[in-house]
């Protein structure tokens, strides 16, 4: 596991989340009039789920999600977002960020992977995030160490 300074990760995550901020109404896109596709719909924020969402140190946690696509918000018809191939999983607890390793992303932008709860994890709630370092970053998923 690689430890990442919390301030650097926070800055990165803010930049990554700002990436899909284009047009938000059908009138602002160049899609045909018979399609009400907004760029917000075409480029929804990535999701992240943990199963189980609680456990003791040493337990393996399955990770899944959707929306891990590079979105350029062009609004052009026929321009499909590209999937990201892998993302890093981050564990954030008490101001410390730990890189848990990678999760794989399929062509359709769905994410799957797993991680093991660190042996030195402290009891309590924390956040797990997925990010590729440039294009996509998930909202945090909550996990409870028992």
C-alpha positions as CSV (number, residue, x, y, z in Angstrom):
1,X,0.0,0.0,0.0
2,X,1.3,3.5,-0.9
3,X,0.4,6.4,1.3
4,X,-0.6,9.6,-0.5
5,X,-0.6,13.1,1.2
6,X,-4.2,14.0,1.8
7,X,-3.8,17.5,0.5
8,X,-2.5,16.3,-2.9
9,X,-5.3,13.8,-3.2
10,X,-7.9,16.4,-2.3
11,X,-6.6,18.8,-5.0
12,X,-6.6,16.0,-7.6
13,X,-10.1,14.9,-6.7
14,X,-11.5,18.5,-7.0
15,X,-9.9,18.9,-10.4
16,X,-11.2,15.5,-11.6
17,X,-14.7,16.2,-10.4
18,X,-14.7,19.5,-12.3
19,X,-14.2,17.6,-15.6
20,X,-17.8,17.0,-16.6
21,X,-19.3,20.5,-16.3
22,X,-20.5,21.2,-19.8
23,X,-24.0,21.9,-21.1
24,X,-26.9,20.9,-18.9
25,X,-30.0,21.4,-21.0
26,X,-31.1,19.9,-24.3
27,X,-31.1,23.3,-25.9
28,X,-27.4,23.7,-25.1
29,X,-26.3,20.5,-26.9
30,X,-26.0,19.7,-30.6
31,X,-28.1,16.5,-30.3
32,X,-31.1,16.2,-32.7
33,X,-34.3,17.8,-31.5
34,X,-36.0,14.4,-31.1
35,X,-33.4,13.4,-28.5
36,X,-33.4,15.0,-25.1
37,X,-29.9,13.9,-24.1
38,X,-28.1,16.3,-21.9
39,X,-24.4,16.3,-21.3
40,X,-25.1,15.8,-17.6
41,X,-26.9,12.5,-18.5
42,X,-24.2,11.5,-21.0
43,X,-21.5,12.1,-18.4
44,X,-23.0,11.2,-15.0
45,X,-20.6,11.2,-12.0
46,X,-19.0,7.8,-11.4
47,X,-20.6,5.7,-8.6
48,X,-18.8,3.4,-6.2
49,X,-20.3,0.6,-4.0
50,X,-18.7,-1.6,-1.4
51,X,-19.9,-5.0,-0.3
52,X,-20.0,-5.5,2.5
53,X,-19.9,-1.9,3.7
54,X,-18.5,-2.8,7.1
55,X,-15.9,-5.3,8.4
56,X,-12.8,-6.0,10.5
57,X,-9.2,-5.6,9.4
58,X,-8.2,-8.4,7.0
59,X,-11.7,-8.8,5.4
60,X,-11.8,-8.7,1.6
61,X,-14.3,-6.0,0.2
62,X,-15.8,-6.2,-3.2
63,X,-15.9,-2.9,-5.1
64,X,-18.3,-2.1,-8.0
65,X,-19.4,1.0,-9.8
66,X,-20.5,2.6,-13.1
67,X,-19.8,5.8,-15.0
68,X,-16.0,5.5,-15.3
69,X,-15.9,7.1,-18.8
70,X,-13.8,10.0,-20.1
71,X,-16.3,12.6,-20.9
72,X,-15.5,15.7,-22.9
73,X,-18.9,17.3,-22.8
74,X,-18.9,18.1,-26.5
75,X,-22.6,17.5,-27.0
76,X,-21.8,16.0,-30.4
77,X,-24.0,13.2,-31.6
78,X,-22.2,9.9,-32.1
79,X,-19.3,10.8,-29.9
80,X,-19.2,8.0,-27.3
81,X,-17.2,8.5,-24.1
82,X,-14.1,6.4,-23.8
83,X,-13.8,4.1,-20.7
84,X,-10.9,4.4,-18.4
85,X,-9.1,1.0,-18.2
86,X,-8.1,1.1,-14.5
87,X,-8.7,3.3,-11.4
88,X,-6.8,3.5,-8.1
89,X,-8.8,2.8,-4.9
90,X,-8.1,5.1,-2.0
91,X,-8.8,4.7,1.7
92,X,-9.2,8.0,3.6
93,X,-9.4,7.8,7.4
94,X,-8.4,10.5,10.0
95,X,-6.8,12.7,7.3
96,X,-4.5,9.9,6.0
97,X,-4.9,8.5,2.5
98,X,-3.8,5.1,1.5
99,X,-3.6,3.7,-2.1
100,X,-5.3,0.3,-1.9
101,X,-4.4,-0.8,-5.5
102,X,-6.2,-0.9,-8.8
103,X,-9.7,-1.9,-9.9
104,X,-10.5,-2.8,-13.5
105,X,-12.9,-0.9,-15.7
106,X,-14.9,-2.6,-18.5
107,X,-15.6,-1.1,-22.0
108,X,-19.1,0.0,-20.7
109,X,-17.5,2.0,-17.9
110,X,-18.4,-0.4,-15.1
111,X,-15.8,-1.0,-12.4
112,X,-15.1,-4.2,-10.5
113,X,-12.4,-5.1,-8.0
114,X,-11.6,-5.8,-4.4
115,X,-9.4,-4.8,-1.6
116,X,-8.5,-6.0,1.8
117,X,-9.2,-3.9,4.9
118,X,-5.7,-2.8,6.1
119,X,-4.5,-4.6,9.2
120,X,-3.8,-1.3,10.9
121,X,-7.2,0.2,10.2
122,X,-8.7,2.0,13.1
123,X,-12.3,1.3,14.3
124,X,-14.8,3.8,12.9
125,X,-16.2,5.3,9.7
126,X,-14.0,6.2,6.7
127,X,-14.3,6.8,3.0
128,X,-13.2,4.8,-0.1
129,X,-12.8,6.6,-3.4
130,X,-11.9,5.5,-7.0
131,X,-9.9,7.8,-9.3
132,X,-7.8,7.4,-12.5
133,X,-5.5,10.3,-11.8
134,X,-6.7,12.5,-14.6
135,X,-10.3,12.1,-15.9
136,X,-12.7,10.5,-13.4
137,X,-13.2,10.4,-9.6
138,X,-16.0,8.8,-7.7
139,X,-18.0,10.3,-4.8
140,X,-16.7,8.6,-1.6
141,X,-18.3,5.4,-0.5
142,X,-18.6,5.0,3.3
143,X,-17.1,2.0,5.1
144,X,-17.1,1.1,8.8
145,X,-14.2,-0.7,10.4
146,X,-15.5,-2.9,13.2
